[in-house]
Amino acid sequence: MYSKCVARIPRFPVIKVLLTVLQSYSLTVLPSYTSAQKLDSLLRVHDTTTIVFFQHHTDSLALDNVHTIRATRLTGFQRYNPLYRENNFYASFANVGHAHHNLVFQPSQENAFYTGMNTFQAYTFTNLNTRYYNTIIPVTYLAYTNGAKKEQWFRVIHSHAITRNLNLGVDFSLINSPGRYGNSKSDDKSVVFTGQYFSKNMRFGSVANYRHNKFVLLENGGLADDSVFEDKKETDPQFMSVNLTSAQNLVKESGVFANAYFYLSGPHTVNDSVETKPSTFHAGRIAYDFDFKRQMQVYSDNNPLADFYQPFGPIIDSVKTHDSLLIRSFENRFTWTNLRMNEDPVRKHIFILFGIKNQYTIYSDSVVNRTFNTWVPEAAIIIRPYRTLAIDLSGAFTVGDYNNAAIRLKGTAIQDINLKNEKPASAAFHFLFLTQQAGYLYNYFNSNYFRWDTSFNQQKLIQAGIALNYSNLLLKINYNLISDHVYLDQQARPSQYKGTVNIISATLSDELRWRKWNVEGSLVYQYISNKEIIRLPDFMARVSVFPTLPLFQNAAVLQPGVDIFYNTAYYANAYMPALRMFHLQDEKKIGNYAYINVFVNLMVKRFRIFAKYEHLNALWSQPKYYMVPHYPAQGAAFKFGLSWSFYD
């Protein structure tokens, strides 16, 4: 448990820590360093220690919901882009760092104010994906990736124990990709600073973070004429005409989060003949969360009369477009629970949580200034009838200016299965009932090209699913019933479907090993009863085939292989840069195309390097490959990357 790790954390001088952080940050000013690696697969090599982290707040730590970074993990290192890691399926453009949307149906579960715009989610450092490392030694991770057309990605992560009870960390990411096509550059910078403090007896503890994201994205609106690309009338992407030549999106998001807990009763223990254990009854603990978020979005274009905008008018300012909005949110949350840090959650039969959250939001644009105040009481209970079964039930109800009377009920049951071969196995069932308003930008928007002030009925969602896990094999089947779905139509304007849509999805993922050969893959099938409203591929597959070859008496590991991605044809959603969102379109059907990448991964202790030729078959295939209509996907390109982890 965490308390044991804290007890062994050595003391380090503060000056040494500051010098280490400054040295790491000095690398970020070099223009040739950028990276895209997630920490999951890149810090999994260490001989003498285990690196553990938790996310969001200290409840995760008390429930032992921590993540262990495994040793000797090289598989998947070549998939540096987070859009394609961890069995993700996204649609995006030719260069990294730009807008994207999920190709697997995943409804939003927000129960207070939210915008509904999540186009840059995979690259954004948020409070929910911030990691707090529970380490007994310093951890530093550096990674760099270089691609075609000066595409670069750099990342540095450092976590350091200042004293026995205090840990500080930093995570910095920089993406710079000029792009193959005109006016398509992405320049993304993200950083998060973290801190943890726990008293010696663990009666008081807190975590905090400050995060900042800044994305500067040049928007070209796609090709002006797809036939120039498809019929090879022009072979140099830089000379292909694009719809927008001076448009740009600026997205800034920053915030401060703090979570603190305190036990109302001291750490009383009961002694028996076998062990010393916590007493059965205690007064519980109280916790407080504070979260401040500031979001600024600006869309600008020096040529507002471009033909691209004509179907969406009428226009207000014909000289220059400068659409801006600012959203500030203050969130306070109080909870009481019977969670206890020094207690094994498996031996606890009942966990109970009661809480209430208040969110105050200020929305401002060039026309209006609105405020929204909401209250969300909530409750949760985790029941363990016996050690291998956990039943998790939770509910929340919203009262206030936005999402009023929204309901969220969730339930999960996980049964661990003990097998004779001792391989991990489990069966899980989950359900979700949700009513909510659509994101605020679907209800109100004011810009140079788009203006609406609508009132939609609440959306309703019923979701149920099962998941079967055996070793590396995972099978998931989900059913969704959606009523009164809100979406952006062919004119990029919000609309509501007065009916129900059924969605059934099945996902199968596995990592097979036979001697030195590995086959890692993920298959997804989706059935949608109304494809006029929700449009996603029927079938998607991502498969990697490679041998794992030890070298130099196991001093190094080599993985040469091939990656293949495929999805069936469908009328994919188009992208509207002035909204920063995707919408329906009926003009172009894309898909039914395989992307083939060849790669070589090499690992020497904690140093890793990959080289790959991405989209190799573009050298001979017909140029009709798109992930988003009118935005050709990445062509054939050589890329390489490396990472180095330091655990001392």
TORVO-543895 format. One line per 10 residues: number of its first residue (from 1); their letters; for each residue z, x, y of C-alpha. Coordinates in Angstrom, 1 decimal. Example, Ala and Ser with C-alpha at 12.3 -4.5 7.8 and 13.67 -1.06 7.14 Angstrom:
% TORVO-543895
1) AS) 7.8:12.3:-4.5; 7.1:13.7:-1.1 .
% end
This chain:
% TORVO-543895
1) MYSKCVARIP) 0.0:0.0:0.0; -0.4:0.9:3.7; 3.3:1.7:4.2; 3.1:4.6:1.7; 0.1:6.0:3.4; 1.8:5.9:6.8; 4.8:7.8:5.5; 2.6:10.7:4.5; 0.6:11.0:7.7; 1.1:14.5:9.1 .
11) RFPVIKVLLT) 1.7:15.2:12.8; -1.1:16.7:14.9; -1.0:17.9:18.5; -2.6:15.5:21.0; -4.6:18.3:22.6; -6.3:19.1:19.2; -7.3:15.5:18.9; -8.7:15.3:22.4; -10.7:18.4:21.8; -12.1:17.0:18.6 .
21) VLQSYSLTVL) -13.2:13.8:20.2; -14.7:15.6:23.2; -16.6:17.9:20.9; -18.0:14.9:19.0; -19.0:13.2:22.2; -20.7:16.3:23.5; -23.3:15.8:20.8; -24.3:12.3:22.1; -25.8:13.7:25.3; -28.5:15.6:23.3 .
31) PSYTSAQKLD) -31.6:13.4:23.4; -32.7:14.4:19.9; -29.7:12.9:18.1; -29.6:9.3:17.0; -28.6:7.5:13.7; -28.4:4.2:11.9; -26.1:4.6:9.0; -23.4:2.2:8.1; -20.2:3.9:7.0; -20.1:2.0:3.7 .
41) SLLRVHDTTT) -22.5:4.3:1.8; -22.1:7.5:3.8; -18.4:8.4:3.6; -18.2:7.9:-0.2; -17.9:11.5:-1.2; -14.6:13.2:-1.2; -12.8:15.2:-3.9; -9.1:14.9:-3.0; -8.4:11.8:-1.0; -9.4:8.1:-0.6 .
51) IVFFQHHTDS) -10.6:6.8:2.8; -9.5:3.2:3.4; -10.2:0.9:6.3; -9.4:-2.7:7.3; -11.0:-5.0:9.8; -10.2:-7.5:12.5; -6.4:-7.7:12.5; -3.2:-6.9:10.6; -3.4:-10.0:8.5; -6.1:-8.3:6.5 .
61) LALDNVHTIR) -3.8:-5.4:5.9; -0.9:-7.6:4.8; -3.2:-9.4:2.3; -4.4:-6.0:1.0; -7.9:-7.0:2.1; -8.9:-3.4:2.6; -12.1:-1.5:1.8; -12.1:1.7:-0.1; -14.9:4.2:0.4; -15.9:5.3:-3.0 .
71) ATRLTGFQRY) -16.7:8.9:-3.9; -20.2:10.2:-5.0; -22.2:7.4:-3.5; -25.8:8.4:-2.6; -27.7:5.3:-3.7; -29.4:3.4:-0.8; -29.0:6.3:1.7; -32.6:6.1:2.6; -32.2:2.6:3.9; -30.8:3.8:7.2 .
81) NPLYRENNFY) -31.5:0.6:9.2; -28.6:-1.9:9.0; -31.2:-4.7:8.8; -32.1:-3.6:5.3; -28.8:-2.3:4.0; -26.3:-4.1:1.8; -28.9:-6.5:0.4; -29.7:-7.8:3.9; -32.9:-9.6:4.6; -34.0:-9.8:8.2 .
91) ASFANVGHAH) -37.3:-10.3:10.1; -37.8:-7.9:13.1; -40.5:-5.8:14.9; -42.1:-2.4:14.2; -39.3:-0.3:15.7; -35.6:-0.4:15.3; -33.0:-1.8:17.7; -35.0:-5.0:18.7; -34.4:-8.7:18.2; -34.1:-10.0:14.6 .
101) HNLVFQPSQE) -33.1:-13.1:12.6; -31.8:-13.6:9.1; -34.2:-14.7:6.4; -31.4:-16.1:4.3; -29.9:-19.4:5.6; -26.4:-18.7:7.0; -25.0:-21.4:9.3; -22.7:-20.5:12.2; -19.0:-21.5:11.7; -17.9:-21.3:15.4 .
111) NAFYTGMNTF) -15.3:-23.9:16.4; -15.0:-23.2:20.1; -17.4:-22.2:22.8; -20.4:-20.0:21.7; -23.9:-19.4:23.0; -25.9:-19.8:19.8; -27.8:-16.5:20.6; -27.2:-13.9:17.9; -30.6:-12.1:18.1; -29.0:-8.6:18.3 .
121) QAYTFTNLNT) -26.1:-9.2:16.0; -26.8:-6.4:13.4; -26.7:-3.7:16.1; -23.7:-5.0:18.0; -20.2:-3.7:17.7; -17.9:-6.8:17.7; -14.3:-7.4:17.2; -14.9:-8.7:13.7; -16.8:-5.7:12.4; -14.6:-3.0:14.1 .
131) RYYNTIIPVT) -13.0:-0.8:11.5; -9.5:0.6:11.5; -9.2:3.6:9.2; -6.0:4.0:7.2; -6.2:7.8:6.7; -3.7:10.5:6.0; -6.2:13.2:7.4; -8.7:13.2:10.2; -12.1:11.6:9.4; -15.3:12.6:11.2 .
141) YLAYTNGAKK) -18.8:11.4:10.4; -22.0:12.5:12.0; -25.5:11.2:11.2; -29.0:11.6:12.6; -32.3:9.9:11.8; -35.7:10.8:13.1; -38.9:8.7:12.7; -42.4:8.3:13.9; -43.2:7.9:17.6; -39.9:9.7:18.6 .
151) EQWFRVIHSH) -37.7:7.1:17.0; -34.2:8.5:16.9; -30.8:7.2:15.9; -27.5:9.0:16.2; -24.0:8.0:15.2; -20.6:9.7:15.4; -17.3:8.3:14.0; -13.9:9.9:14.3; -10.4:8.7:13.2; -7.3:10.7:13.8 .
161) AITRNLNLGV) -3.6:10.3:13.1; -1.8:11.4:16.3; 1.7:10.9:14.8; 3.2:9.3:11.7; 2.8:5.9:13.3; -0.1:6.2:15.7; -3.8:6.4:14.8; -6.8:6.6:17.3; -10.5:6.3:16.5; -13.9:6.1:18.1 .
171) DFSLINSPGR) -17.3:4.9:16.8; -20.5:5.6:18.8; -24.1:4.6:18.1; -27.2:5.5:20.0; -30.7:4.1:19.3; -33.8:5.2:21.2; -37.2:4.1:19.9; -40.2:4.1:22.3; -42.2:2.0:19.8; -45.8:2.2:18.4 .
181) YGNSKSDDKS) -47.1:-0.6:20.7; -47.1:-1.0:24.4; -43.9:-2.0:26.3; -41.8:-2.2:23.1; -39.1:0.4:23.7; -35.5:-0.1:22.5; -32.6:1.7:24.0; -29.3:0.6:22.4; -25.9:2.2:23.1; -22.7:0.9:21.5 .
191) VVFTGQYFSK) -19.1:2.3:21.4; -15.7:1.1:20.2; -12.3:2.8:20.7; -9.6:1.8:18.3; -5.8:2.3:18.1; -3.1:1.4:15.5; 0.7:1.6:15.8; 3.3:0.7:13.2; 7.0:1.1:13.4; 8.7:3.2:10.7 .
201) NMRFGSVANY) 10.0:0.2:8.8; 6.7:-1.8:9.4; 8.7:-4.6:11.1; 6.4:-4.3:14.2; 2.7:-3.3:14.2; -0.3:-3.7:16.4; -4.0:-2.8:16.5; -6.3:-2.8:19.5; -9.9:-2.0:20.4; -12.2:-1.6:23.4 .
211) RHNKFVLLEN) -15.9:-2.1:22.7; -19.0:-1.9:24.9; -22.7:-2.6:24.0; -25.7:-2.1:26.2; -29.2:-2.9:25.0; -32.2:-2.3:27.2; -35.3:-3.8:25.5; -38.9:-3.7:26.7; -40.6:-7.0:25.7; -44.3:-7.1:25.0 .
221) GGLADDSVFE) -44.5:-10.7:23.7; -46.6:-9.5:20.7; -50.3:-8.7:20.5; -52.6:-10.5:22.9; -55.3:-10.7:20.1; -54.3:-10.3:16.5; -57.9:-9.7:15.4; -57.9:-6.4:17.2; -55.3:-5.2:14.8; -56.4:-7.1:11.7 .
231) DKKETDPQFM) -60.1:-6.3:12.0; -59.4:-2.6:13.0; -61.3:-3.0:16.3; -58.7:-0.5:17.6; -56.7:1.9:15.4; -54.3:3.3:18.0; -51.4:0.8:18.6; -50.9:2.1:22.1; -54.3:0.9:23.2; -53.9:-2.6:21.7 .
241) SVNLTSAQNL) -53.4:-5.2:24.5; -50.1:-6.9:24.5; -49.0:-10.2:26.1; -46.4:-8.7:28.5; -46.6:-5.3:30.2; -43.5:-5.4:32.5; -41.0:-7.7:30.8; -37.5:-6.5:29.9; -34.3:-7.8:28.5; -30.9:-6.3:29.4 .
251) VKESGVFANA) -28.0:-7.4:27.2; -24.5:-6.1:27.9; -21.4:-7.1:25.9; -17.9:-5.6:26.3; -14.4:-6.7:25.4; -10.8:-5.9:24.7; -8.9:-7.1:21.7; -5.2:-6.7:20.7; -3.3:-8.0:17.8; 0.5:-7.5:17.3 .
261) YFYLSGPHTV) 3.0:-8.9:14.8; 6.8:-8.9:14.5; 9.0:-9.9:11.6; 11.7:-12.4:12.5; 14.0:-11.1:9.8; 14.6:-7.5:8.8; 13.4:-5.8:5.7; 16.0:-7.2:3.3; 15.7:-6.1:-0.4; 17.1:-7.3:-3.7 .
271) NDSVETKPST) 18.0:-4.7:-6.4; 17.6:-5.5:-10.1; 17.7:-3.4:-13.2; 14.0:-2.5:-12.9; 13.1:-2.1:-9.3; 13.9:-2.7:-5.7; 11.8:-5.5:-4.3; 11.7:-7.6:-1.1; 13.9:-10.7:-1.0; 12.4:-14.0:-1.9 .
281) FHAGRIAYDF) 13.2:-15.7:1.4; 12.6:-14.4:4.9; 12.0:-15.9:8.3; 8.3:-14.9:8.3; 6.5:-13.1:11.0; 4.9:-14.1:14.3; 1.6:-12.6:15.6; -0.3:-12.7:18.8; -4.0:-12.1:19.4; -5.6:-11.5:22.8 .
291) DFKRQMQVYS) -9.4:-11.2:23.1; -11.4:-10.8:26.3; -15.2:-10.8:26.1; -17.8:-10.3:28.9; -21.5:-11.0:28.2; -24.3:-10.4:30.7; -27.9:-11.2:29.9; -30.8:-10.5:32.3; -34.5:-11.2:31.7; -36.9:-9.7:34.2 .
301) DNNPLADFYQ) -40.7:-9.5:34.6; -42.8:-8.3:37.5; -45.7:-10.4:36.4; -44.3:-13.9:36.0; -47.8:-15.5:36.0; -48.9:-13.8:32.7; -50.9:-16.0:30.4; -48.1:-15.8:27.8; -45.9:-18.1:29.8; -48.5:-20.8:30.6 .
311) PFGPIIDSVK) -47.7:-23.1:27.7; -44.0:-23.1:28.6; -43.9:-23.7:32.4; -43.7:-24.9:35.0; -42.7:-21.7:36.8; -40.3:-21.6:39.8; -40.7:-18.1:41.2; -44.3:-16.8:41.0; -43.5:-13.4:42.6; -40.8:-12.0:40.2 .
321) THDSLLIRSF) -38.7:-13.2:37.3; -35.0:-12.2:37.3; -33.0:-14.6:35.1; -29.4:-13.7:34.7; -26.3:-15.3:33.2; -22.7:-14.1:32.9; -20.2:-15.4:30.3; -16.5:-14.4:30.4; -14.1:-15.6:27.7; -10.3:-15.3:27.4 .
331) ENRFTWTNLR) -8.8:-16.1:24.0; -5.1:-16.3:23.1; -3.9:-17.0:19.6; -0.4:-17.5:18.2; 0.4:-17.6:14.5; 3.4:-17.8:12.1; 3.0:-16.7:8.5; 5.1:-15.6:5.6; 3.0:-12.5:5.1; 4.9:-9.3:4.5 .
341) MNEDPVRKHI) 3.5:-5.8:4.6; 5.6:-4.2:1.8; 4.8:-7.0:-0.6; 2.1:-7.1:-3.3; 0.0:-10.1:-2.5; -0.8:-10.6:-6.2; 2.9:-11.3:-6.9; 3.2:-13.7:-4.1; 2.7:-17.3:-5.2; 2.2:-18.9:-1.8 .
351) FILFGIKNQY) 1.0:-17.6:1.6; 1.2:-20.0:4.5; -0.2:-19.7:8.0; 0.1:-22.0:11.1; -1.5:-21.2:14.4; -3.0:-22.3:17.6; -5.8:-20.8:19.6; -6.7:-21.3:23.3; -10.1:-20.3:24.6; -11.0:-20.3:28.3 .
361) TIYSDSVVNR) -14.7:-19.6:29.1; -16.5:-19.2:32.4; -20.3:-19.6:32.4; -22.3:-18.6:35.4; -26.0:-18.4:36.2; -28.1:-18.6:39.4; -27.5:-22.4:39.6; -24.2:-23.4:38.1; -20.7:-22.1:37.5; -18.9:-24.0:34.6 .
371) TFNTWVPEAA) -15.6:-23.6:32.8; -14.6:-24.7:29.3; -11.1:-24.9:28.0; -10.5:-25.6:24.3; -7.5:-25.6:21.9; -7.8:-25.1:18.2; -4.8:-25.7:16.0; -5.2:-24.3:12.5; -3.5:-23.9:9.1; -4.1:-22.0:5.9 .
381) IIIRPYRTLA) -2.5:-21.6:2.5; -3.2:-19.2:-0.3; -1.9:-20.3:-3.7; -1.6:-18.1:-6.8; -0.6:-20.1:-9.8; -0.9:-16.9:-11.8; -1.9:-13.3:-11.1; -5.6:-13.7:-11.7; -6.3:-16.9:-9.8; -6.2:-17.2:-6.0 .
391) IDLSGAFTVG) -6.9:-20.5:-4.2; -7.5:-20.2:-0.4; -7.5:-23.4:1.7; -7.8:-23.5:5.5; -8.6:-26.0:8.2; -9.1:-26.1:12.0; -9.6:-28.9:14.6; -10.9:-28.4:18.1; -9.8:-30.3:21.2; -11.2:-29.5:24.7 .
401) DYNNAAIRLK) -14.2:-29.3:26.9; -16.6:-27.9:24.3; -16.9:-28.6:20.6; -14.4:-31.4:21.1; -13.3:-33.0:17.8; -15.0:-30.3:15.7; -13.6:-29.9:12.2; -13.8:-27.0:9.9; -12.4:-27.2:6.3; -12.8:-24.3:3.9 .
411) GTAIQDINLK) -11.8:-23.6:0.4; -12.2:-20.8:-2.1; -11.0:-20.3:-5.6; -11.4:-16.8:-7.3; -10.6:-16.3:-10.9; -10.5:-12.7:-12.1; -11.6:-12.2:-15.7; -10.1:-9.5:-17.9; -12.6:-8.2:-20.4; -12.1:-5.8:-23.3 .
421) NEKPASAAFH) -14.4:-3.3:-21.9; -12.3:-3.3:-18.7; -15.3:-3.8:-16.4; -14.5:-5.9:-13.4; -15.6:-9.6:-13.6; -14.8:-12.7:-11.7; -15.9:-16.3:-11.0; -15.6:-17.9:-7.6; -16.2:-21.3:-6.1; -16.2:-22.1:-2.4 .
431) FLFLTQQAGY) -16.8:-25.2:-0.2; -17.2:-25.8:3.5; -17.2:-28.9:5.6; -18.1:-28.4:9.3; -18.8:-30.5:12.3; -19.8:-28.7:15.5; -21.9:-28.8:18.7; -24.9:-26.6:18.8; -24.6:-23.3:20.7; -24.3:-23.8:24.5 .
441) LYNYFNSNYF) -27.8:-22.3:25.2; -29.3:-25.1:23.2; -27.5:-27.7:25.4; -28.0:-26.1:28.8; -30.4:-23.4:30.0; -31.8:-22.6:33.5; -34.4:-19.9:34.1; -37.8:-19.2:35.7; -39.6:-20.8:32.8; -37.1:-23.0:30.9 .
451) RWDTSFNQQK) -34.8:-25.6:32.2; -32.9:-28.2:30.2; -29.6:-30.1:30.2; -29.3:-32.0:27.0; -26.7:-33.9:25.1; -26.9:-33.7:21.3; -24.8:-35.3:18.5; -22.6:-32.9:16.6; -24.2:-31.1:13.7; -22.7:-31.6:10.2 .
461) LIQAGIALNY) -22.7:-29.2:7.3; -21.5:-29.5:3.8; -21.7:-26.3:1.7; -20.7:-25.6:-1.8; -21.4:-22.5:-4.0; -20.5:-20.4:-7.0; -20.5:-16.7:-7.5; -20.4:-14.8:-10.8; -19.7:-11.1:-10.8; -19.8:-8.7:-13.7 .
471) SNLLLKINYN) -19.7:-5.0:-13.0; -22.6:-4.4:-10.6; -24.3:-7.8:-11.4; -23.8:-10.6:-8.9; -25.2:-14.1:-9.1; -24.7:-16.5:-6.2; -25.8:-20.1:-6.0; -25.3:-22.2:-2.8; -26.0:-25.7:-1.8; -26.2:-26.9:1.9 .
481) LISDHVYLDQ) -26.5:-30.4:3.3; -27.2:-30.4:7.0; -27.2:-33.4:9.3; -28.4:-33.7:12.9; -29.7:-30.1:12.9; -30.5:-28.6:16.4; -33.4:-26.1:16.6; -36.0:-24.8:19.0; -39.4:-26.5:18.5; -43.0:-25.3:18.9 .
491) QARPSQYKGT) -42.6:-25.4:22.7; -39.4:-23.3:22.5; -37.3:-26.2:23.6; -34.3:-27.6:21.9; -34.6:-30.6:19.6; -32.5:-32.5:17.1; -33.5:-33.8:13.8; -32.0:-37.2:13.1; -31.7:-36.8:9.4; -30.5:-34.5:6.6 .
501) VNIISATLSD) -31.9:-31.3:5.2; -31.0:-29.9:1.7; -31.1:-26.2:1.1; -30.5:-24.6:-2.3; -30.4:-20.8:-2.5; -29.9:-18.4:-5.5; -29.3:-14.7:-5.1; -29.3:-12.2:-8.0; -28.4:-8.5:-7.3; -27.7:-5.7:-9.7 .
511) ELRWRKWNVE) -27.8:-2.0:-10.2; -29.0:-1.1:-13.7; -28.6:2.3:-15.2; -30.4:3.7:-18.3; -29.8:7.4:-18.9; -30.8:9.1:-15.6; -32.8:6.1:-14.4; -31.6:3.5:-11.9; -33.0:0.1:-10.8; -31.3:-1.4:-7.9 .
521) GSLVYQYISN) -32.5:-4.8:-6.6; -31.8:-8.1:-5.0; -33.8:-11.3:-5.6; -33.4:-14.4:-3.4; -34.9:-17.9:-3.9; -34.5:-20.7:-1.4; -35.5:-24.4:-1.6; -35.6:-26.3:1.7; -36.3:-30.1:1.6; -37.8:-30.2:5.1 .
531) KEIIRLPDFM) -39.8:-27.1:6.0; -40.9:-28.7:9.3; -37.4:-28.1:10.6; -36.1:-25.0:8.9; -38.5:-22.3:7.9; -37.6:-19.4:5.6; -39.4:-17.7:2.7; -39.2:-19.4:-0.6; -38.7:-16.0:-2.4; -37.8:-12.5:-1.4 .
541) ARVSVFPTLP) -37.2:-9.3:-3.4; -36.0:-5.8:-2.7; -36.2:-3.3:-5.5; -35.5:0.4:-5.7; -36.4:2.5:-8.8; -35.2:6.1:-9.0; -33.7:8.7:-11.3; -30.4:10.4:-10.5; -30.7:14.1:-11.3; -27.8:16.6:-11.1 .
551) LFQNAAVLQP) -28.8:20.1:-9.9; -27.2:23.5:-10.0; -24.5:22.6:-12.5; -23.7:19.3:-10.7; -23.3:21.0:-7.3; -26.0:18.7:-5.9; -27.6:15.4:-6.7; -31.3:14.5:-6.3; -32.7:10.9:-6.2; -36.6:10.6:-5.8 .
561) GVDIFYNTAY) -37.8:7.1:-5.9; -39.6:4.1:-4.5; -38.5:1.0:-2.5; -40.5:-2.2:-2.6; -39.9:-5.3:-0.4; -41.8:-8.6:-0.7; -41.6:-12.2:0.6; -43.8:-15.2:0.0; -46.0:-16.6:2.8; -44.6:-19.1:5.3 .
571) YANAYMPALR) -44.9:-20.2:8.9; -42.3:-17.7:10.3; -40.5:-18.4:13.5; -41.9:-16.9:16.7; -39.9:-14.9:19.2; -39.5:-16.0:22.8; -38.2:-13.0:24.8; -37.3:-15.1:27.9; -34.8:-17.0:25.7; -33.9:-14.1:23.4 .
581) MFHLQDEKKI) -34.2:-16.6:20.5; -36.7:-17.6:17.8; -38.5:-20.9:17.6; -40.9:-22.8:15.4; -44.7:-22.2:15.4; -47.6:-23.6:13.5; -50.4:-21.1:14.4; -49.9:-18.2:12.0; -48.7:-17.9:8.4; -47.4:-14.5:7.4 .
591) GNYAYINVFV) -46.0:-12.9:4.2; -47.2:-12.5:0.7; -47.3:-8.8:1.2; -45.4:-5.9:-0.4; -44.0:-3.0:1.6; -43.8:0.2:-0.5; -41.7:3.2:0.6; -41.3:6.5:-1.3; -38.2:8.6:-0.7; -36.1:11.5:-1.8 .
601) NLMVKRFRIF) -32.3:11.6:-1.4; -30.3:14.8:-1.7; -26.5:15.3:-1.7; -24.7:18.6:-1.6; -20.9:17.9:-1.5; -20.5:15.9:1.7; -23.9:16.7:3.2; -26.7:14.3:2.6; -30.3:14.2:3.6; -33.3:11.9:2.9 .
611) AKYEHLNALW) -37.0:12.1:3.5; -39.3:9.1:3.0; -42.7:7.9:3.7; -42.3:4.3:4.9; -44.9:1.6:4.2; -47.1:4.0:2.2; -49.5:1.3:1.2; -50.5:0.7:4.9; -52.8:3.7:4.5; -55.1:1.6:2.3 .
621) SQPKYYMVPH) -54.1:-2.1:2.6; -55.7:-4.7:5.0; -53.7:-4.6:8.3; -52.3:-8.1:8.1; -48.6:-7.2:7.7; -46.1:-9.0:10.0; -42.5:-9.9:9.8; -42.7:-11.9:13.1; -45.9:-13.6:14.2; -48.1:-11.5:16.5 .
631) YPAQGAAFKF) -45.7:-8.5:16.1; -47.2:-6.1:13.4; -44.6:-4.5:11.2; -44.0:-0.8:11.0; -47.1:1.0:9.7; -47.2:4.1:7.5; -44.7:6.7:8.9; -42.7:9.7:7.8; -38.9:9.6:8.5; -36.0:11.8:7.6 .
641) GLSWSFYD) -32.3:11.6:8.2; -29.0:13.4:7.4; -25.3:12.9:7.5; -22.3:15.1:7.3; -18.7:13.9:6.6; -15.6:16.0:7.5; -12.2:15.0:6.0; -10.0:17.7:7.5 .
% end
